Every structure is written in C-alpha cells, then in structure tokens.
Amino acid sequence: MAYFLLRLEPPRPSFPFDATDAEKALFSAHSGYWMEQADAGAAIAVGPVFEPGGTWGLALVEAEDVAQAQALGEADPVLMAQAGFRYTVSPVPSLILRR
C-alpha cells in the first residue's frame, strides 16, 4: 500500500463562506462519503485547510496505487455532481504515523 494526498480545489476562492444551499447539501454527502472511507480504512485524515488565499480540502489516503487514489476522489459526491470542484493527487512517498 502507498499513501497519497488528495487536494480538493473548490469552485471559487470564497468557498465555503458563500456556499449556496445546494452546495451545503452536497457537502453533507461529501462528508458522509469520506467518513465511510475512514471507516473502511482508506482515508487516514480528511478536512478543510484554511489559508490566506482560500480554502481547500485535504484527504490523506492509503491506496494500492495512484489509480486507486484517483478513483477515491472521483467517487466523491462533489465531483460526481460536476459542481466545479476538482482533485489533484500527489504521492506521499514516506509518512510517519503516530502509534
């Protein structure tokens, strides 16, 4: 198994502070999806990252390969809804985990 960082880019820099009701509902499904992935052991950590230039989402996952990591992102309800979100996937060649 290998580790990958999935970075979720929102549809605009002001998101989530100006999220529409439809986007809020979609993010409820997004949260549920990643909770399922955490329960299944694929997701190690998932959450928002607030930076001065905008917010993005972090999913640190364990997968067989980059294709499996990409498939995890592609199955996220926010991507399936084609609502302007996109993932980039980066390998994490080494990771220290707390015991």
LOSEVO-658806 format. One line per 2 residues: number of its first residue (from 0); their letters; for each residue x, y, z of N, C-alpha, C. Coordinates in Angstrom, 1 decimal, always signed. Layout:
REM residues N
NUM = A = X:Y:Z:X:Y:Z:X:Y:Z | ...
***
This chain:
REM residues 99
0 = MA = +0.8:-1.2:+0.0:+0.0:+0.0:+0.0:+0.9:+1.2:+0.0 | +0.3:+2.3:-0.5:+1.0:+3.6:-0.6:+0.1:+4.7:-0.1
2 = YF = +0.7:+5.8:+0.1:-0.1:+7.0:+0.6:-0.1:+8.1:-0.4 | -1.3:+8.8:-0.4:-1.5:+9.9:-1.4:-2.2:+11.0:-0.7
4 = LL = -1.9:+12.2:-1.2:-2.6:+13.4:-0.7:-3.6:+13.8:-1.9 | -4.9:+13.9:-1.6:-5.9:+14.4:-2.5:-6.2:+15.8:-2.0
6 = RL = -6.0:+16.7:-2.9:-6.3:+18.1:-2.6:-7.5:+18.5:-3.4 | -8.5:+18.9:-2.7:-9.8:+19.3:-3.3:-9.8:+20.8:-3.5
8 = EP = -9.9:+21.2:-4.7:-10.0:+22.6:-5.0:-11.5:+23.0:-5.2 | -11.9:+24.1:-4.5:-13.3:+24.5:-4.6:-13.6:+25.2:-5.9
10 = PR = -14.8:+25.5:-6.2:-15.2:+26.2:-7.4:-14.8:+27.7:-7.4 | -14.5:+28.2:-6.3:-14.2:+29.6:-6.2:-13.4:+29.9:-4.9
12 = PS = -12.6:+30.9:-4.8:-11.7:+31.2:-3.7:-12.5:+31.5:-2.4 | -13.7:+32.0:-2.5:-14.5:+32.4:-1.4:-15.3:+31.2:-0.7
14 = FP = -15.3:+30.1:-1.4:-15.9:+28.9:-0.8:-15.2:+28.4:+0.4 | -15.8:+28.0:+1.5:-17.2:+27.7:+1.7:-18.0:+28.8:+2.3
16 = FD = -17.4:+30.0:+2.5:-18.0:+31.1:+3.2:-19.3:+31.6:+2.5 | -19.4:+31.4:+1.2:-20.5:+31.8:+0.5:-21.3:+30.7:-0.2
18 = AT = -21.2:+29.5:+0.4:-21.8:+28.3:-0.1:-23.3:+28.5:-0.3 | -23.8:+28.0:-1.4:-25.2:+28.0:-1.6:-25.9:+26.9:-0.9
20 = DA = -27.2:+26.9:-0.8:-27.9:+25.8:-0.1:-27.6:+24.5:-0.8 | -27.6:+24.5:-2.1:-27.3:+23.2:-2.8:-25.9:+22.7:-2.5
22 = EK = -24.9:+23.6:-2.4:-23.5:+23.2:-2.1:-23.4:+22.7:-0.7 | -24.2:+23.3:+0.2:-24.2:+22.8:+1.6:-24.7:+21.4:+1.7
24 = AL = -25.8:+21.1:+0.9:-26.4:+19.8:+0.9:-25.4:+18.8:+0.3 | -24.7:+19.2:-0.8:-23.7:+18.4:-1.4:-22.5:+18.1:-0.5
26 = FS = -22.2:+19.1:+0.3:-21.1:+18.8:+1.3:-21.5:+17.9:+2.4 | -22.7:+17.8:+2.7:-23.2:+16.8:+3.6:-22.9:+15.4:+3.1
28 = AH = -23.2:+15.2:+1.8:-22.9:+13.9:+1.1:-21.4:+13.7:+1.1 | -20.7:+14.7:+0.8:-19.2:+14.7:+0.7:-18.6:+14.2:+2.1
30 = SG = -19.1:+14.8:+3.2:-18.6:+14.4:+4.5:-19.0:+12.9:+4.8 | -20.2:+12.5:+4.4:-20.6:+11.1:+4.6:-19.7:+10.2:+3.9
32 = YW = -19.4:+10.5:+2.6:-18.6:+9.7:+1.8:-17.2:+9.5:+2.4 | -16.6:+10.6:+2.9:-15.3:+10.4:+3.5:-15.3:+9.8:+4.9
34 = ME = -16.4:+9.9:+5.6:-16.5:+9.1:+6.8:-16.5:+7.6:+6.5 | -17.2:+7.2:+5.5:-17.3:+5.8:+5.1:-15.9:+5.4:+4.7
36 = QA = -15.1:+6.2:+4.0:-13.8:+5.8:+3.6:-12.8:+5.7:+4.8 | -13.1:+6.5:+5.8:-12.3:+6.4:+7.0:-12.6:+5.1:+7.7
38 = DA = -13.9:+4.8:+7.8:-14.3:+3.6:+8.5:-13.8:+2.4:+7.8 | -13.7:+2.4:+6.4:-13.2:+1.3:+5.6:-11.6:+1.2:+5.7
40 = GA = -11.0:+2.2:+6.2:-9.5:+2.2:+6.3:-8.8:+2.9:+5.2 | -9.5:+3.4:+4.2:-8.8:+4.0:+3.0:-8.4:+5.4:+3.4
42 = AI = -9.2:+6.2:+4.1:-8.9:+7.6:+4.4:-8.2:+7.6:+5.8 | -7.1:+8.3:+5.9:-6.4:+8.4:+7.1:-6.8:+9.7:+7.8
44 = AV = -6.9:+10.8:+7.1:-7.3:+12.1:+7.6:-8.0:+12.9:+6.5 | -9.1:+13.6:+6.8:-9.8:+14.4:+5.8:-10.3:+15.7:+6.5
46 = GP = -10.1:+16.8:+5.9:-10.6:+18.0:+6.4:-10.3:+19.2:+5.6 | -10.9:+20.4:+6.0:-10.6:+21.6:+5.3:-9.3:+22.2:+5.7
48 = VF = -8.6:+23.0:+4.8:-7.4:+23.7:+5.1:-7.7:+25.2:+4.8 | -7.6:+26.0:+5.8:-7.8:+27.5:+5.6:-6.5:+28.2:+5.5
50 = EP = -6.3:+28.8:+4.3:-5.1:+29.5:+4.0:-5.5:+31.0:+3.7 | -4.6:+31.9:+3.8:-5.0:+33.3:+3.4:-5.5:+33.4:+2.0
52 = GG = -5.1:+32.6:+1.0:-5.6:+32.7:-0.3:-6.8:+32.0:-0.6 | -7.3:+31.2:+0.3:-8.5:+30.4:+0.1:-8.5:+29.1:+0.8
54 = TW = -9.6:+28.4:+0.8:-9.8:+27.1:+1.4:-9.6:+26.0:+0.4 | -9.1:+24.9:+0.9:-9.0:+23.7:+0.0:-9.2:+22.5:+1.0
56 = GL = -9.5:+21.4:+0.4:-9.8:+20.2:+1.2:-8.7:+19.2:+1.1 | -8.4:+18.6:+2.2:-7.3:+17.6:+2.3:-7.9:+16.2:+2.6
58 = AL = -7.4:+15.2:+1.8:-7.7:+13.8:+2.1:-6.4:+13.1:+2.0 | -5.9:+12.5:+3.1:-4.8:+11.7:+3.1:-5.3:+10.3:+3.1
60 = VE = -4.9:+9.5:+2.0:-5.5:+8.2:+1.8:-4.4:+7.2:+1.7 | -4.8:+5.9:+1.9:-3.9:+4.8:+1.6:-4.5:+4.0:+0.5
62 = AE = -3.8:+3.7:-0.5:-4.3:+3.0:-1.7:-3.2:+2.2:-2.4 | -3.6:+1.2:-3.2:-2.7:+0.4:-3.9:-1.8:+1.1:-4.8
64 = DV = -2.4:+2.1:-5.5:-1.6:+2.9:-6.5:-2.3:+4.2:-6.8 | -1.7:+5.0:-7.6:-2.3:+6.3:-7.9:-3.7:+6.2:-8.6
66 = AQ = -3.9:+5.2:-9.4:-5.2:+5.0:-10.0:-6.3:+4.8:-8.9 | -6.0:+4.0:-7.9:-7.0:+3.7:-6.9:-7.2:+5.0:-6.0
68 = AQ = -6.1:+5.8:-5.8:-6.3:+7.0:-5.1:-7.2:+8.0:-5.9 | -6.9:+8.1:-7.2:-7.8:+8.9:-8.1:-9.2:+8.5:-8.1
70 = AL = -9.4:+7.2:-8.1:-10.8:+6.6:-8.0:-11.5:+7.0:-6.8 | -10.8:+7.1:-5.6:-11.4:+7.6:-4.4:-11.9:+9.0:-4.6
72 = GE = -11.1:+9.9:-5.2:-11.5:+11.2:-5.4:-12.7:+11.3:-6.4 | -12.6:+10.6:-7.5:-13.7:+10.6:-8.5:-15.0:+10.1:-8.0
74 = AD = -15.0:+9.3:-7.0:-16.3:+8.8:-6.4:-16.9:+9.7:-5.4 | -16.2:+10.8:-5.0:-16.7:+11.8:-4.1:-17.9:+12.5:-4.7
76 = PV = -19.0:+12.6:-3.9:-20.2:+13.2:-4.5:-20.0:+14.6:-5.0 | -19.1:+15.4:-4.5:-18.9:+16.7:-5.0:-18.3:+16.7:-6.5
78 = LM = -17.5:+15.7:-6.8:-17.0:+15.5:-8.1:-18.1:+14.9:-9.0 | -18.8:+14.0:-8.5:-19.8:+13.3:-9.3:-20.9:+14.3:-9.7
80 = AQ = -21.2:+15.3:-8.9:-22.2:+16.3:-9.2:-21.7:+17.4:-10.2 | -20.5:+17.3:-10.6:-19.9:+18.3:-11.5:-20.3:+19.7:-11.1
82 = AG = -19.9:+20.0:-9.9:-20.2:+21.3:-9.3:-19.0:+22.3:-9.3 | -18.0:+22.0:-10.1:-16.9:+22.9:-10.2:-15.7:+22.6:-9.3
84 = FR = -15.8:+21.5:-8.5:-14.7:+21.0:-7.7:-13.7:+20.1:-8.5 | -12.5:+20.1:-8.1:-11.5:+19.1:-8.7:-10.5:+18.7:-7.7
86 = YT = -10.0:+17.5:-7.9:-8.9:+16.9:-7.1:-7.6:+16.9:-7.8 | -6.5:+17.1:-7.1:-5.2:+16.8:-7.6:-4.7:+15.7:-6.6
88 = VS = -4.0:+14.7:-7.2:-3.5:+13.6:-6.4:-2.0:+13.6:-6.4 | -1.4:+13.6:-5.2:+0.1:+13.6:-5.1:+0.5:+12.4:-4.3
90 = PV = +1.6:+11.7:-4.7:+2.1:+10.6:-3.9:+2.8:+11.2:-2.6 | +2.7:+10.5:-1.6:+3.4:+10.8:-0.3:+4.3:+9.6:-0.1
92 = PS = +5.6:+9.7:-0.5:+6.5:+8.6:-0.5:+6.9:+8.1:+0.9 | +6.7:+8.9:+1.9:+7.1:+8.5:+3.2:+6.2:+9.2:+4.2
94 = LI = +5.8:+8.5:+5.2:+4.9:+9.1:+6.2:+5.1:+8.5:+7.6 | +5.3:+9.4:+8.5:+5.4:+9.0:+9.9:+4.0:+9.1:+10.6
96 = LR = +3.5:+8.0:+11.1:+2.2:+8.0:+11.7:+2.4:+7.8:+13.2 | +1.5:+8.5:+13.9:+1.6:+8.3:+15.4:+1.2:+6.9:+15.7
98 = R = +1.7:+6.4:+16.8:+1.5:+5.0:+17.2:+0.2:+4.9:+18.0
***
